[in-house]
Amino acid sequence: MDIEKIKKIIEGQPNLSTALGMNFVSTPDEDMCMATMKVDQRNRQPFGFLSGGASLALAENLAGVGSSALCPGKICVGISVSGAHVKAVSEGDTVTALAHLVQKGTRLHVWNVEITDSLGDVISTVTVTNYIISSKKS
């Protein structure tokens, strides 16, 4: 999935994605998108592990990037995020999120996101539902 136009929008202004250190990556698969995030002081718990909230934010933001790439000119907002964390990741590691489009409707997109550590072990699985709305014209 080509997400270069969406990346330019994200990188051009302060937002949660840049604040937490998310990096979005285009993929050759039109129903899949990817992001990485280094575990550091921006997204870890006080104990030195990746925050579960940061993992959910990574998944929701990635699914939003994917829906936005599929629906140019539309606004894509997360309406449901549900995840399970199965392994801790220490500061200094980098996680990779891979989002697969499960359902592409005209108003709803459902994504399954798997987040892995640098060894390829699954650390979180997340389902994200996005609502697709028309942008208001000025």
BELHUMO-V482389 format. One record per residue. N is the residue number from 1. SS is DSSP state (2 for helix, 1 for strand, 0 for the rest). PHI is phi in whole degrees, 0 to 359 (NA if undefined). PSI is psi in whole degrees, -180 to 180 (none if undefined). Layout:
N/SS/PHI/PSI, N/SS/PHI/PSI
//
This chain:
1/0/NA/128, 2/0/277/113, 3/0/245/15, 4/2/300/-40, 5/2/295/-40, 6/2/291/-39, 7/2/302/-41, 8/2/297/-38, 9/2/294/-46, 10/2/296/-48, 11/2/288/-14, 12/0/273/3, 13/0/203/156, 14/0/293/135, 15/0/196/176, 16/2/298/-40, 17/2/301/-47, 18/2/286/-35, 19/2/297/-35, 20/2/270/-8, 21/0/88/29, 22/1/281/139, 23/1/235/119, 24/1/264/144, 25/1/229/132, 26/0/290/152, 27/0/229/162, 28/0/285/-18, 29/0/273/125, 30/0/289/-14, 31/0/250/22, 32/1/215/142, 33/1/221/166, 34/1/218/153, 35/1/211/155, 36/1/236/159, 37/1/205/121, 38/1/284/136, 39/0/279/115, 40/0/212/-167, 41/0/298/-19, 42/0/283/-24, 43/0/223/14, 44/1/256/163, 45/0/283/168, 46/0/298/-18, 47/0/272/-1, 48/0/94/8, 49/1/253/153, 50/1/305/131, 51/0/289/138, 52/2/300/-35, 53/2/296/-37, 54/2/293/-36, 55/2/297/-45, 56/2/295/-39, 57/2/297/-41, 58/2/300/-47, 59/2/296/-46, 60/2/294/-43, 61/2/295/-41, 62/2/297/-46, 63/2/298/-37, 64/2/296/-40, 65/2/299/-45, 66/2/298/-47, 67/2/296/-39, 68/2/296/-38, 69/2/294/-35, 70/2/282/-20, 71/0/230/69, 72/0/303/139, 73/0/82/-2, 74/1/254/163, 75/1/255/128, 76/1/243/119, 77/1/235/141, 78/1/287/131, 79/1/244/-12, 80/1/206/130, 81/1/226/123, 82/1/223/127, 83/1/217/165, 84/1/228/132, 85/1/256/126, 86/0/243/-8, 87/0/204/142, 88/0/277/152, 89/0/231/130, 90/1/276/155, 91/0/305/139, 92/0/103/-24, 93/0/280/166, 94/1/238/133, 95/1/258/153, 96/1/236/130, 97/1/250/131, 98/1/238/118, 99/1/254/130, 100/1/246/129, 101/1/287/122, 102/1/264/-41, 103/1/217/126, 104/1/242/97, 105/0/261/-178, 106/0/283/-25, 107/0/243/-24, 108/1/231/138, 109/1/239/138, 110/1/242/131, 111/1/237/140, 112/1/255/127, 113/1/240/128, 114/1/247/127, 115/1/249/129, 116/1/237/159, 117/0/271/-175, 118/0/292/-16, 119/0/271/-5, 120/0/89/4, 121/0/282/138, 122/1/291/131, 123/1/249/-28, 124/1/208/147, 125/1/236/135, 126/1/221/139, 127/1/249/131, 128/1/235/132, 129/1/248/127, 130/1/250/141, 131/1/260/132, 132/1/253/121, 133/1/232/155, 134/1/287/141, 135/0/285/146, 136/0/281/133, 137/0/267/136, 138/0/287/none
//
